[in-house]
Each structure stands twice: as C-alpha cells, then as structure tokens.
Amino acid sequence: MPDTSDKERAASVSPEELRRCAEILEAVVADRTQLAEVSQEERVRLLQAAGRVCRPTRWEAIKLSRGLRLQERLRAEAADRS
C-alpha cells in the first residue's frame, strides 16, 4: 500500500502535468539516448516509475478502477441534476 507521501504527491499532479509527462516519455521513446544524460540512479528511477504506470500492482489497479467508477458516478449524478 502506498505511504502518505505517495498520496500527497499524486494529489498534486495536474492534468496538464500528466500531458507533459506523456510528451516527455514519447520523446524518450523516440530517442532513448536522452537517458544517457541523467545519472544511472535517475534513469532507474524513471524507468521503474514508467513501468509501474504501465504494469501497476494489483492494489494500484484496483485503486484506479475505484477512482474511475467514482468519477463516472459523480458525472452521472451531475447530469441527472441538470
């Protein structure tokens, strides 16, 4: 289970920041030599984080699923009120 600091960091990420992360990852995919410009420690950290997004643990997948269902329910309730 993630610790509180992980939750706090996750809560502070905006949709625009996520879009920018996707752009950066796509640029790295296009030219992996860019990874040589950072330390091995940072490279490992980046690749592990990207891997966890791509292949989440069971708990992380359940958490995402619950969050998506909640958003859908809130959208449906808001539409019903309109």
Beta strands, then each sheet from edge to edge (+ up, - down):
end
